[in-house]
Amino acid sequence: MSQTNIKDPSLVDALIPVAVLVVLLAYSVQLYGSDSSLGANQIALMFSSVIALIVGWKNGHRWPDIEDAIKKGITSTFGAILILMAVGSLIGSWILSGTVPAMIYYGLQLINPDIFYFSACVLSAITALSIGSSWSAASTVGVGLIGVAAGLDLSLEITAGAVVSGVYFGDKMSPLSDTTNLAPAVAGGDLFSHIRHMVWTTTPAIIIALILYLILGFMNDTEVDIVNLNERLEYIDQSFNIGLHLFIPLLVVLGLAVKRYPPFPLLFFGAIFGVVFALIFQQSTILAFVNNPDASVFQNMVDGAWRSLFSGYEANTGSTEIDELLTRGGMAGMMNTIWLIICATIFGSVLEYLGMLRCIVLAVISFAKDTGSLIFLTACTCIGVNVIAADQYMAVVLPGRMYKVEFEKQNLAPKNLSRILEDSGTVTSVLIPWNTCGAFMAATLGVQTFDYAIFCFFNITSPFISVAYGYLNFTIERLDVVPIAGSSS
């Protein structure tokens, strides 16, 4: 069939696979709950992709062309996949080296449980703001905070929400962040005007989040059992050679991240650095981990270090709670998440190539009658693309390109568009289990996306604040630089 016989999809064509996906995902969650991302969601995405393919064939598209689009889409996720594998190895080797146990050990003694959620959000925000990467901050400091929460018998779901809120605040406001640079580039603005304009929406969103974390902390009726806490500290101290020197891998990785080293080689270097520390400082831990008396000490050392990178660390401290906390990591532990990302990317790539995403966005744009409705529809589109295409970059780029002309028609400065792209596209990606960001955080923090999402107060409130500003004409700047009532630059 020739290319001339290809028809553009109708709105009904575009909505059919989306509707199928929504129904299947809803039933998947109902049937499997938080375990839906362990395989059921992947099947839902693949089945919906097949439905989209059938619609595409009906409109004259050929499989080889669609296949090329899928390959291109999957290629675009290789960066995320490489980072995921590196993070798996990093977690495994940092547990074996004692770096993560040291973070938990000292954190249990220093952090006040009443303000823990607040502190977790602030510490995560500072880390991400410094290095410009939510993923790197979560996979280093965030992992340690989750461990401290478990040791204090605090909610892992709230802790994960606080970490996610913090790292996305820092990532969003950092000039080193890729999405912070991408949004103004797509909208046609400049970086620092974009960051200054985001202060108006980001500041109240993070303040609301921090207040809620303080309230949740003071409402927590779980009292720290000193005897139980001391026992857990003793189990960690007996299983690892704990010392402040074990923070060196963390400090080195964060320092190199500030200098803008690429994430994958940086994180994998951190994993190898952890192996070196394990071989030097945790030899007895490695021997206990491998537990192979028939092999030589050298062979056991190599076996333990190697195993921590590909299958993670398996703790046997004598404490069930500590063992559950420290048994994780390894590249193998990330394979299910990678499977989810690939399936989601296939679905998004098919819809984008067949013109279905564009069809839906153009239909939505027709309802933009004024500034408030335009910003509202932009936010809805960004969130929708995050759900359908499962990629935060597409959720920034596609709506940015589609709405740029409409913002110009309404005489709105580019910074208004770039701000709503970040407030709704960047920060909501992590709330969706099959989105690359949601899948990454669930795999890294060990808490399912649906379980922590409700506690990501910063990510939830950001789009609402931005849309409210649009309807109120507050901090909305025009192209002619004549400020309207209540506006500010």
The 8 nearest C-alpha neighbors of each residue, nearest first, counted from 0:
[[1, 2, 59, 4, 61, 60, 3, 5],
 [2, 0, 3, 4, 5, 59, 60, 61],
 [1, 3, 4, 5, 0, 59, 60, 61],
 [4, 2, 1, 5, 6, 0, 59, 60],
 [5, 3, 2, 1, 59, 6, 0, 58],
 [6, 4, 59, 3, 2, 58, 60, 7],
 [7, 5, 58, 8, 4, 59, 3, 60],
 [6, 8, 9, 5, 354, 58, 353, 355],
 [9, 7, 12, 6, 355, 13, 10, 354],
 [8, 10, 12, 11, 13, 7, 358, 355],
 [9, 11, 13, 12, 14, 358, 359, 8],
 [12, 10, 14, 9, 13, 15, 8, 359],
 [13, 11, 9, 10, 8, 15, 14, 54],
 [14, 12, 355, 10, 11, 15, 8, 9],
 [13, 15, 17, 11, 12, 16, 18, 10],
 [14, 16, 18, 17, 12, 13, 11, 19],
 [17, 15, 19, 51, 47, 18, 50, 14],
 [18, 16, 20, 14, 19, 15, 21, 13],
 [19, 17, 21, 15, 20, 16, 14, 22],
 [18, 20, 16, 22, 17, 21, 47, 23],
 [19, 21, 17, 23, 18, 47, 22, 24],
 [22, 20, 18, 24, 19, 23, 25, 17],
 [21, 23, 25, 19, 20, 24, 26, 18],
 [24, 22, 20, 26, 25, 21, 43, 27],
 [25, 23, 27, 21, 26, 22, 20, 40],
 [24, 26, 22, 28, 27, 23, 21, 29],
 [27, 25, 29, 23, 24, 28, 30, 22],
 [26, 28, 24, 30, 25, 29, 35, 31],
 [29, 27, 32, 31, 25, 26, 30, 35],
 [30, 28, 26, 27, 32, 31, 25, 24],
 [29, 31, 27, 28, 26, 32, 35, 25],
 [32, 30, 35, 28, 34, 27, 29, 33],
 [33, 31, 28, 34, 35, 29, 30, 27],
 [32, 34, 35, 447, 31, 449, 28, 36],
 [35, 33, 32, 31, 36, 37, 28, 447],
 [36, 34, 31, 39, 37, 33, 28, 32],
 [37, 35, 40, 38, 34, 39, 432, 41],
 [38, 36, 35, 34, 39, 335, 40, 41],
 [39, 37, 41, 36, 40, 35, 42, 339],
 [38, 40, 35, 42, 41, 27, 36, 37],
 [41, 39, 43, 36, 42, 38, 35, 24],
 [40, 42, 44, 38, 39, 43, 339, 342],
 [41, 43, 45, 39, 44, 40, 46, 38],
 [44, 42, 40, 46, 41, 45, 23, 47],
 [43, 45, 47, 41, 42, 46, 342, 343],
 [44, 46, 48, 42, 47, 43, 342, 41],
 [47, 45, 49, 43, 48, 44, 42, 50],
 [48, 46, 50, 44, 49, 16, 45, 20],
 [47, 49, 346, 45, 51, 46, 50, 44],
 [48, 50, 52, 46, 47, 51, 53, 45],
 [51, 49, 47, 53, 52, 48, 16, 54],
 [50, 52, 48, 54, 16, 49, 53, 55],
 [53, 51, 55, 49, 50, 54, 56, 48],
 [54, 52, 56, 50, 55, 51, 57, 49],
 [53, 55, 57, 51, 52, 56, 58, 50],
 [56, 54, 52, 58, 57, 53, 60, 51],
 [57, 55, 60, 59, 53, 58, 54, 52],
 [56, 58, 54, 55, 59, 53, 60, 52],
 [57, 59, 6, 55, 56, 5, 60, 54],
 [58, 60, 5, 56, 57, 4, 6, 55],
 [59, 61, 56, 55, 58, 5, 62, 64],
 [62, 60, 64, 63, 56, 65, 59, 0],
 [61, 63, 65, 64, 66, 60, 56, 52],
 [64, 62, 66, 65, 61, 67, 68, 60],
 [65, 63, 67, 66, 62, 61, 68, 60],
 [66, 64, 62, 68, 67, 63, 69, 61],
 [65, 67, 63, 69, 68, 64, 62, 70],
 [66, 68, 70, 64, 65, 69, 71, 63],
 [67, 69, 65, 71, 66, 70, 72, 348],
 [68, 70, 72, 66, 71, 67, 348, 345],
 [71, 69, 67, 73, 72, 68, 74, 66],
 [72, 70, 74, 68, 69, 73, 67, 75],
 [71, 73, 69, 75, 74, 70, 348, 68],
 [72, 74, 70, 76, 75, 71, 344, 69],
 [75, 73, 71, 72, 77, 76, 70, 78],
 [74, 76, 72, 73, 77, 71, 78, 79],
 [77, 75, 73, 79, 74, 78, 80, 72],
 [78, 76, 80, 74, 79, 75, 81, 73],
 [77, 79, 81, 76, 80, 82, 75, 263],
 [78, 80, 82, 76, 77, 81, 83, 435],
 [81, 79, 77, 83, 82, 78, 337, 76],
 [80, 82, 84, 78, 83, 79, 77, 263],
 [83, 81, 263, 85, 79, 80, 84, 86],
 [82, 84, 80, 86, 85, 81, 79, 87],
 [85, 83, 330, 87, 81, 86, 82, 333],
 [86, 84, 267, 82, 88, 87, 83, 266],
 [85, 87, 89, 83, 88, 84, 82, 90],
 [88, 86, 329, 330, 328, 84, 90, 85],
 [87, 89, 308, 329, 91, 85, 86, 330],
 [88, 90, 270, 86, 92, 87, 91, 93],
 [89, 91, 328, 93, 87, 88, 92, 86],
 [92, 90, 328, 311, 307, 329, 88, 312],
 [91, 93, 95, 273, 307, 89, 94, 274],
 [94, 92, 96, 98, 273, 90, 95, 91],
 [93, 95, 99, 97, 92, 91, 96, 98],
 [94, 96, 92, 93, 97, 277, 91, 312],
 [277, 97, 95, 93, 276, 94, 273, 98],
 [96, 98, 100, 94, 95, 99, 101, 239],
 [99, 97, 245, 93, 101, 100, 96, 246],
 [98, 100, 102, 94, 101, 97, 93, 143],
 [99, 101, 103, 97, 102, 98, 104, 94],
 [102, 100, 104, 98, 103, 99, 97, 241],
 [103, 101, 99, 100, 143, 104, 105, 106],
 [102, 104, 147, 106, 100, 101, 146, 105],
 [105, 103, 101, 107, 106, 102, 100, 232],
 [106, 104, 108, 107, 102, 103, 101, 109],
 [105, 107, 103, 109, 108, 104, 110, 102],
 [108, 106, 105, 104, 147, 109, 103, 110],
 [109, 107, 105, 106, 110, 104, 111, 103],
 [108, 110, 106, 107, 105, 111, 104, 112],
 [111, 109, 106, 107, 108, 112, 115, 114],
 [110, 112, 113, 114, 115, 109, 108, 107],
 [113, 111, 115, 114, 110, 216, 151, 153],
 [114, 112, 216, 217, 111, 115, 219, 213],
 [113, 115, 117, 112, 216, 111, 116, 213],
 [114, 116, 112, 118, 117, 113, 111, 119],
 [117, 115, 119, 212, 118, 114, 158, 161],
 [116, 118, 212, 114, 120, 115, 119, 213],
 [119, 117, 115, 121, 120, 116, 122, 114],
 [120, 118, 116, 122, 117, 121, 162, 115],
 [119, 121, 165, 161, 162, 123, 117, 118],
 [122, 120, 124, 118, 123, 119, 165, 125],
 [121, 123, 125, 119, 124, 120, 118, 126],
 [124, 122, 165, 166, 126, 120, 121, 125],
 [125, 123, 165, 169, 166, 121, 127, 122],
 [126, 124, 128, 122, 123, 127, 129, 121],
 [125, 127, 123, 129, 124, 128, 136, 122],
 [128, 126, 169, 166, 131, 130, 124, 170],
 [129, 127, 169, 173, 125, 131, 126, 170],
 [128, 130, 126, 127, 131, 125, 257, 173],
 [129, 131, 257, 127, 256, 132, 128, 126],
 [132, 130, 176, 175, 170, 127, 173, 128],
 [131, 133, 127, 170, 134, 135, 130, 176],
 [134, 132, 166, 136, 170, 127, 135, 167],
 [133, 135, 137, 132, 136, 138, 440, 439],
 [134, 136, 138, 132, 137, 133, 139, 262],
 [135, 137, 133, 127, 139, 134, 138, 140],
 [138, 136, 141, 134, 139, 135, 140, 133],
 [137, 139, 135, 136, 142, 141, 443, 134],
 [140, 138, 136, 137, 141, 142, 135, 143],
 [139, 141, 143, 142, 136, 137, 144, 138],
 [142, 140, 137, 144, 143, 139, 138, 162],
 [143, 141, 145, 144, 140, 139, 138, 444],
 [142, 144, 146, 140, 141, 145, 102, 99],
 [145, 143, 147, 141, 146, 142, 148, 140],
 [146, 144, 148, 142, 143, 147, 141, 149],
 [145, 147, 143, 149, 144, 148, 103, 150],
 [146, 148, 103, 144, 150, 149, 145, 107],
 [149, 147, 153, 145, 151, 150, 146, 152],
 [150, 148, 152, 146, 147, 151, 153, 145],
 [149, 151, 147, 148, 152, 146, 107, 228],
 [150, 152, 148, 153, 149, 147, 223, 107],
 [153, 151, 149, 150, 148, 154, 221, 223],
 [154, 152, 148, 151, 149, 155, 221, 150],
 [153, 155, 156, 157, 158, 148, 152, 149],
 [154, 156, 158, 157, 159, 148, 153, 145],
 [157, 155, 451, 159, 154, 158, 450, 160],
 [158, 156, 160, 154, 159, 454, 155, 161],
 [157, 159, 155, 161, 160, 156, 116, 162],
 [158, 160, 162, 156, 161, 157, 451, 155],
 [161, 159, 455, 454, 157, 451, 163, 158],
 [162, 160, 120, 158, 164, 159, 163, 116],
 [161, 163, 159, 165, 120, 160, 164, 123],
 [162, 164, 160, 166, 165, 161, 167, 159],
 [165, 163, 161, 457, 455, 167, 162, 166],
 [164, 166, 124, 120, 123, 162, 168, 163],
 [165, 167, 133, 124, 127, 123, 169, 163],
 [168, 166, 170, 169, 164, 165, 133, 171],
 [167, 169, 165, 171, 166, 170, 124, 164],
 [168, 170, 128, 124, 127, 166, 172, 167],
 [169, 171, 167, 131, 127, 173, 133, 132],
 [172, 170, 168, 169, 173, 167, 179, 176],
 [171, 173, 169, 170, 194, 168, 174, 128],
 [172, 174, 128, 175, 131, 170, 176, 171],
 [175, 173, 176, 179, 172, 180, 131, 190],
 [174, 176, 131, 173, 177, 130, 179, 259],
 [177, 175, 131, 179, 173, 174, 178, 170],
 [176, 178, 180, 179, 181, 175, 131, 132],
 [179, 177, 181, 180, 176, 182, 425, 392],
 [180, 178, 176, 177, 181, 182, 171, 174],
 [179, 181, 177, 178, 182, 190, 183, 184],
 [180, 182, 178, 184, 179, 183, 177, 185],
 [181, 183, 417, 185, 184, 180, 179, 178],
 [184, 182, 188, 186, 417, 185, 189, 187],
 [183, 185, 181, 187, 182, 186, 188, 180],
 [186, 184, 182, 183, 187, 399, 181, 396],
 [185, 187, 183, 413, 417, 184, 188, 399],
 [186, 188, 184, 185, 183, 413, 189, 414],
 [189, 187, 183, 413, 186, 414, 184, 190],
 [190, 188, 183, 192, 191, 193, 184, 187],
 [189, 191, 193, 192, 183, 180, 194, 188],
 [190, 192, 194, 193, 189, 195, 174, 196],
 [193, 191, 195, 194, 190, 189, 196, 414],
 [192, 194, 190, 196, 191, 414, 195, 189],
 [195, 193, 191, 197, 196, 192, 172, 190],
 [196, 194, 192, 198, 197, 193, 191, 199],
 [195, 197, 193, 194, 198, 192, 199, 488],
 [198, 196, 194, 199, 195, 200, 418, 201],
 [197, 199, 201, 195, 196, 202, 200, 194],
 [200, 198, 197, 201, 202, 196, 203, 474],
 [201, 199, 197, 198, 202, 465, 203, 464],
 [200, 202, 198, 204, 203, 197, 199, 205],
 [201, 203, 204, 205, 198, 200, 199, 206],
 [204, 202, 206, 205, 201, 200, 207, 199],
 [205, 203, 201, 207, 457, 202, 206, 461],
 [204, 206, 208, 457, 207, 202, 203, 209],
 [207, 205, 203, 209, 208, 204, 202, 210],
 [208, 206, 210, 204, 205, 209, 203, 211],
 [207, 209, 205, 456, 211, 457, 206, 210],
 [208, 210, 212, 206, 211, 207, 117, 205],
 [211, 209, 213, 207, 212, 208, 206, 214],
 [210, 212, 214, 208, 213, 209, 215, 207],
 [213, 211, 209, 215, 117, 116, 214, 210],
 [214, 212, 216, 210, 211, 215, 117, 114],
 [215, 213, 211, 217, 216, 212, 218, 210],
 [216, 214, 218, 212, 213, 217, 219, 211],
 [215, 217, 113, 213, 219, 214, 218, 114],
 [216, 218, 113, 214, 219, 215, 213, 114],
 [219, 217, 215, 216, 214, 220, 113, 213],
 [218, 220, 216, 217, 221, 215, 113, 222],
 [221, 219, 218, 222, 217, 216, 223, 113],
 [222, 220, 219, 223, 152, 153, 224, 151],
 [223, 221, 220, 224, 219, 112, 152, 151],
 [222, 224, 225, 221, 151, 228, 152, 112],
 [223, 225, 227, 226, 228, 222, 151, 229],
 [226, 224, 228, 227, 223, 229, 230, 222],
 [225, 227, 229, 228, 224, 230, 231, 223],
 [226, 228, 230, 224, 225, 229, 231, 223],
 [229, 227, 225, 231, 230, 226, 224, 232],
 [230, 228, 232, 226, 231, 227, 225, 233],
 [229, 231, 233, 227, 228, 232, 234, 226],
 [232, 230, 234, 228, 233, 229, 227, 235],
 [231, 233, 229, 235, 230, 234, 236, 104],
 [232, 234, 236, 230, 231, 235, 237, 229],
 [235, 233, 231, 237, 232, 236, 316, 230],
 [236, 234, 232, 238, 233, 237, 239, 231],
 [235, 237, 233, 239, 234, 238, 241, 232],
 [238, 236, 234, 235, 239, 233, 240, 316],
 [237, 239, 235, 236, 316, 234, 284, 240],
 [240, 238, 236, 241, 237, 235, 97, 284],
 [239, 241, 281, 236, 242, 280, 238, 97],
 [240, 242, 239, 101, 236, 97, 243, 245],
 [243, 241, 244, 245, 240, 101, 246, 97],
 [242, 244, 245, 246, 241, 101, 247, 105],
 [243, 245, 246, 242, 247, 241, 98, 248],
 [244, 246, 98, 243, 247, 242, 97, 101],
 [247, 245, 249, 244, 248, 243, 98, 250],
 [246, 248, 250, 245, 249, 244, 251, 243],
 [249, 247, 251, 250, 246, 252, 272, 269],
 [250, 248, 252, 246, 247, 251, 253, 139],
 [249, 251, 247, 253, 252, 248, 254, 246],
 [250, 252, 254, 248, 249, 253, 247, 255],
 [251, 253, 255, 249, 254, 250, 269, 256],
 [252, 254, 256, 250, 255, 251, 249, 257],
 [255, 253, 251, 257, 256, 252, 250, 258],
 [254, 256, 258, 252, 257, 253, 260, 251],
 [257, 255, 253, 259, 258, 254, 130, 260],
 [258, 256, 130, 254, 259, 255, 129, 253],
 [257, 259, 255, 256, 260, 254, 130, 253],
 [260, 258, 256, 257, 261, 255, 130, 175],
 [259, 261, 256, 258, 255, 265, 262, 257],
 [260, 262, 263, 265, 264, 259, 256, 266],
 [263, 261, 265, 264, 266, 260, 82, 135],
 [262, 264, 82, 266, 265, 261, 267, 81],
 [265, 263, 267, 266, 262, 268, 261, 260],
 [266, 264, 262, 268, 263, 267, 261, 269],
 [267, 265, 269, 263, 268, 264, 85, 262],
 [266, 268, 270, 85, 264, 269, 265, 263],
 [267, 269, 265, 271, 266, 270, 264, 272],
 [270, 268, 266, 272, 267, 271, 252, 273],
 [269, 271, 89, 267, 273, 268, 272, 92],
 [272, 270, 274, 268, 273, 269, 267, 275],
 [271, 273, 269, 275, 270, 274, 268, 276],
 [272, 274, 270, 276, 93, 92, 271, 275],
 [275, 273, 271, 277, 272, 276, 92, 304],
 [274, 276, 272, 278, 277, 273, 279, 271],
 [277, 275, 273, 279, 96, 274, 278, 280],
 [96, 276, 278, 281, 274, 280, 275, 279],
 [279, 277, 275, 276, 282, 280, 281, 274],
 [278, 280, 276, 277, 281, 275, 282, 96],
 [279, 281, 277, 276, 278, 282, 240, 96],
 [282, 280, 277, 284, 283, 278, 96, 279],
 [283, 281, 285, 284, 278, 280, 286, 279],
 [282, 284, 286, 285, 281, 287, 239, 238],
 [285, 283, 281, 287, 282, 286, 288, 239],
 [284, 286, 288, 282, 287, 283, 303, 289],
 [287, 285, 283, 289, 288, 284, 290, 299],
 [288, 286, 290, 284, 285, 289, 283, 315],
 [287, 289, 285, 286, 290, 284, 303, 313],
 [288, 290, 286, 287, 303, 291, 285, 299],
 [291, 289, 287, 288, 286, 292, 299, 285],
 [290, 292, 293, 289, 294, 299, 286, 287],
 [293, 291, 294, 290, 295, 299, 296, 286],
 [294, 292, 291, 295, 290, 299, 296, 298],
 [295, 293, 292, 291, 298, 299, 296, 297],
 [294, 296, 298, 297, 299, 293, 292, 291],
 [295, 297, 299, 298, 300, 294, 286, 292],
 [296, 298, 300, 295, 299, 301, 294, 302],
 [297, 299, 295, 301, 300, 296, 302, 294],
 [300, 298, 302, 296, 297, 301, 303, 295],
 [299, 301, 297, 303, 302, 298, 296, 304],
 [300, 302, 298, 304, 299, 303, 305, 297],
 [301, 303, 299, 305, 300, 304, 306, 298],
 [304, 302, 306, 300, 305, 285, 301, 289],
 [303, 305, 301, 307, 306, 302, 274, 300],
 [304, 306, 302, 308, 303, 307, 301, 309],
 [305, 307, 303, 308, 309, 304, 310, 302],
 [308, 306, 311, 91, 312, 92, 304, 305],
 [309, 307, 88, 329, 306, 305, 91, 311],
 [308, 310, 329, 330, 306, 307, 331, 311],
 [311, 309, 329, 331, 306, 307, 308, 330],
 [329, 312, 310, 328, 307, 91, 327, 308],
 [311, 313, 307, 91, 326, 327, 314, 328],
 [314, 312, 326, 327, 311, 315, 288, 325],
 [315, 313, 322, 326, 325, 316, 312, 288],
 [314, 316, 317, 322, 313, 318, 288, 287],
 [315, 317, 318, 238, 314, 234, 322, 321],
 [316, 318, 315, 319, 234, 322, 321, 314],
 [319, 317, 321, 320, 316, 322, 234, 231],
 [318, 320, 322, 321, 323, 317, 316, 315],
 [321, 319, 323, 318, 322, 324, 150, 149],
 [320, 322, 324, 318, 323, 319, 325, 316],
 [321, 323, 314, 319, 325, 324, 320, 326],
 [324, 322, 320, 321, 326, 325, 319, 314],
 [323, 325, 321, 322, 326, 320, 146, 149],
 [324, 326, 322, 323, 314, 327, 321, 94],
 [327, 325, 313, 314, 312, 323, 322, 324],
 [326, 328, 311, 312, 325, 91, 313, 329],
 [329, 327, 311, 91, 87, 90, 332, 88],
 [311, 328, 330, 310, 87, 309, 88, 308],
 [329, 331, 87, 309, 84, 332, 333, 88],
 [332, 330, 310, 333, 329, 334, 309, 87],
 [331, 333, 330, 329, 334, 328, 87, 310],
 [332, 334, 336, 331, 330, 335, 87, 337],
 [335, 333, 337, 336, 331, 332, 338, 330],
 [336, 334, 338, 337, 333, 339, 37, 332],
 [337, 335, 339, 338, 333, 334, 438, 340],
 [336, 338, 334, 340, 339, 335, 341, 80],
 [339, 337, 335, 341, 336, 340, 334, 342],
 [338, 340, 336, 342, 337, 341, 41, 433],
 [339, 341, 337, 343, 338, 342, 435, 344],
 [340, 342, 344, 338, 343, 339, 337, 345],
 [343, 341, 345, 339, 344, 340, 41, 44],
 [344, 342, 340, 346, 345, 341, 389, 44],
 [343, 345, 341, 347, 346, 342, 348, 340],
 [346, 344, 342, 348, 343, 347, 69, 349],
 [345, 347, 48, 343, 349, 344, 348, 44],
 [346, 348, 388, 344, 350, 349, 345, 387],
 [349, 347, 351, 345, 69, 72, 350, 346],
 [348, 350, 352, 346, 351, 347, 353, 345],
 [351, 349, 355, 347, 353, 348, 352, 356],
 [350, 352, 348, 354, 356, 349, 353, 355],
 [353, 351, 349, 354, 350, 348, 68, 65],
 [352, 354, 350, 355, 351, 349, 55, 8],
 [355, 353, 351, 357, 352, 356, 358, 350],
 [354, 356, 13, 358, 350, 357, 353, 351],
 [355, 357, 359, 351, 358, 354, 350, 360],
 [356, 358, 360, 354, 355, 359, 361, 351],
 [357, 359, 355, 361, 356, 360, 354, 10],
 [358, 360, 362, 356, 357, 361, 355, 363],
 [359, 361, 363, 357, 362, 358, 364, 356],
 [362, 360, 364, 358, 363, 359, 357, 365],
 [363, 361, 359, 360, 364, 365, 358, 10],
 [362, 364, 360, 361, 365, 366, 359, 376],
 [365, 363, 361, 366, 367, 362, 360, 376],
 [364, 366, 363, 367, 362, 361, 368, 360],
 [365, 367, 364, 363, 368, 372, 362, 373],
 [368, 366, 373, 372, 364, 365, 369, 376],
 [367, 369, 366, 372, 373, 370, 365, 371],
 [368, 370, 372, 371, 367, 373, 409, 374],
 [371, 369, 373, 372, 469, 374, 470, 368],
 [370, 372, 470, 469, 374, 373, 369, 375],
 [371, 373, 375, 367, 369, 374, 370, 376],
 [374, 372, 367, 370, 376, 375, 371, 369],
 [375, 373, 377, 371, 376, 372, 466, 469],
 [374, 376, 372, 378, 466, 373, 377, 371],
 [375, 377, 379, 373, 378, 374, 372, 380],
 [378, 376, 374, 380, 375, 379, 373, 381],
 [377, 379, 381, 375, 423, 376, 380, 374],
 [380, 378, 376, 382, 377, 381, 383, 375],
 [379, 381, 383, 377, 378, 382, 376, 384],
 [382, 380, 424, 394, 378, 384, 383, 379],
 [381, 383, 385, 379, 380, 384, 424, 423],
 [382, 384, 380, 386, 385, 381, 379, 387],
 [383, 385, 387, 394, 381, 388, 386, 382],
 [386, 384, 389, 382, 383, 394, 388, 428],
 [387, 385, 383, 384, 389, 388, 382, 431],
 [386, 388, 384, 389, 385, 383, 347, 17],
 [387, 389, 347, 384, 390, 385, 386, 344],
 [390, 388, 434, 385, 386, 387, 343, 435],
 [389, 391, 393, 392, 388, 385, 434, 435],
 [392, 390, 394, 393, 428, 425, 385, 424],
 [391, 393, 395, 394, 390, 396, 178, 425],
 [392, 394, 396, 395, 391, 390, 397, 388],
 [395, 393, 391, 381, 384, 424, 392, 385],
 [394, 396, 392, 393, 420, 424, 399, 397],
 [395, 397, 393, 399, 398, 394, 392, 400],
 [396, 398, 400, 399, 393, 395, 394, 401],
 [399, 397, 401, 400, 402, 396, 395, 381],
 [400, 398, 396, 397, 402, 401, 185, 403],
 [399, 401, 397, 398, 403, 402, 396, 185],
 [400, 402, 398, 399, 403, 397, 404, 360],
 [403, 401, 405, 399, 404, 400, 398, 406],
 [402, 404, 406, 400, 405, 399, 401, 186],
 [405, 403, 407, 406, 402, 408, 401, 400],
 [404, 406, 408, 402, 407, 403, 409, 401],
 [407, 405, 409, 411, 403, 408, 404, 402],
 [406, 408, 410, 404, 409, 405, 411, 403],
 [409, 407, 405, 410, 406, 404, 411, 403],
 [408, 410, 406, 407, 411, 405, 370, 369],
 [411, 409, 407, 478, 408, 477, 406, 412],
 [410, 412, 477, 406, 478, 409, 407, 476],
 [411, 413, 478, 477, 414, 476, 415, 410],
 [414, 412, 188, 416, 415, 186, 187, 417],
 [413, 415, 417, 193, 416, 412, 188, 418],
 [416, 414, 418, 413, 417, 412, 419, 475],
 [415, 417, 413, 418, 419, 414, 186, 420],
 [416, 418, 182, 414, 420, 183, 186, 419],
 [419, 417, 415, 421, 420, 416, 197, 414],
 [418, 420, 422, 421, 416, 417, 423, 378],
 [421, 419, 417, 424, 418, 395, 423, 422],
 [420, 422, 425, 424, 418, 419, 423, 417],
 [423, 421, 419, 462, 461, 420, 418, 426],
 [422, 424, 462, 378, 421, 420, 419, 427],
 [425, 423, 381, 420, 421, 394, 395, 382],
 [426, 424, 421, 391, 427, 428, 423, 422],
 [425, 427, 458, 428, 424, 423, 422, 167],
 [428, 426, 430, 429, 425, 423, 458, 424],
 [429, 427, 430, 391, 426, 385, 425, 436],
 [428, 430, 437, 436, 427, 431, 426, 434],
 [431, 429, 452, 427, 428, 437, 448, 432],
 [430, 432, 437, 434, 429, 433, 428, 386],
 [433, 431, 437, 448, 438, 434, 430, 449],
 [432, 434, 431, 438, 339, 389, 343, 435],
 [433, 435, 389, 437, 431, 436, 432, 390],
 [434, 436, 438, 340, 437, 390, 439, 389],
 [437, 435, 429, 439, 434, 438, 428, 440],
 [438, 436, 429, 432, 434, 431, 440, 439],
 [437, 439, 435, 441, 432, 436, 440, 433],
 [440, 438, 436, 442, 437, 441, 443, 435],
 [439, 441, 443, 437, 442, 438, 444, 436],
 [442, 440, 447, 446, 438, 445, 448, 439],
 [441, 443, 439, 445, 440, 444, 438, 333],
 [444, 442, 440, 441, 445, 138, 439, 142],
 [443, 445, 441, 446, 440, 142, 442, 159],
 [444, 446, 442, 441, 443, 447, 440, 145],
 [447, 445, 441, 444, 448, 156, 450, 451],
 [448, 446, 441, 450, 449, 33, 451, 445],
 [449, 447, 432, 450, 451, 441, 452, 437],
 [448, 450, 452, 447, 451, 33, 432, 430],
 [449, 451, 447, 448, 452, 156, 446, 453],
 [450, 452, 156, 160, 448, 454, 453, 449],
 [453, 451, 430, 455, 449, 454, 448, 450],
 [452, 454, 455, 451, 450, 456, 449, 160],
 [453, 455, 160, 452, 456, 451, 157, 161],
 [456, 454, 160, 452, 164, 458, 457, 453],
 [455, 457, 208, 459, 454, 458, 460, 164],
 [458, 456, 164, 208, 204, 205, 460, 459],
 [457, 459, 426, 455, 456, 461, 460, 427],
 [458, 460, 456, 457, 461, 455, 462, 427],
 [459, 461, 463, 457, 458, 462, 204, 456],
 [460, 462, 464, 422, 463, 204, 458, 459],
 [463, 461, 423, 465, 422, 464, 460, 466],
 [464, 462, 466, 460, 465, 461, 467, 459],
 [465, 463, 467, 461, 462, 466, 200, 460],
 [464, 466, 462, 468, 467, 463, 200, 461],
 [465, 467, 469, 463, 468, 375, 464, 374],
 [468, 466, 464, 470, 469, 465, 463, 471],
 [469, 467, 473, 471, 465, 466, 470, 472],
 [470, 468, 371, 466, 472, 467, 471, 374],
 [469, 471, 371, 467, 472, 468, 466, 370],
 [470, 472, 468, 473, 469, 467, 371, 485],
 [473, 471, 469, 470, 475, 468, 474, 486],
 [472, 474, 486, 468, 485, 471, 475, 469],
 [475, 473, 486, 487, 476, 488, 472, 485],
 [476, 474, 473, 486, 472, 415, 477, 469],
 [477, 475, 412, 482, 411, 474, 486, 488],
 [476, 478, 411, 412, 480, 479, 410, 481],
 [479, 477, 412, 410, 480, 411, 476, 481],
 [478, 480, 477, 481, 410, 412, 482, 476],
 [481, 479, 477, 478, 482, 476, 412, 483],
 [480, 482, 479, 477, 483, 476, 478, 486],
 [483, 481, 486, 480, 476, 477, 484, 487],
 [482, 484, 486, 485, 481, 476, 475, 472],
 [485, 483, 486, 482, 472, 473, 487, 474],
 [484, 486, 473, 483, 474, 472, 487, 482],
 [487, 485, 474, 473, 475, 483, 484, 482],
 [488, 486, 474, 485, 475, 476, 482, 473],
 [487, 474, 196, 476, 486, 475, 195, 482]]
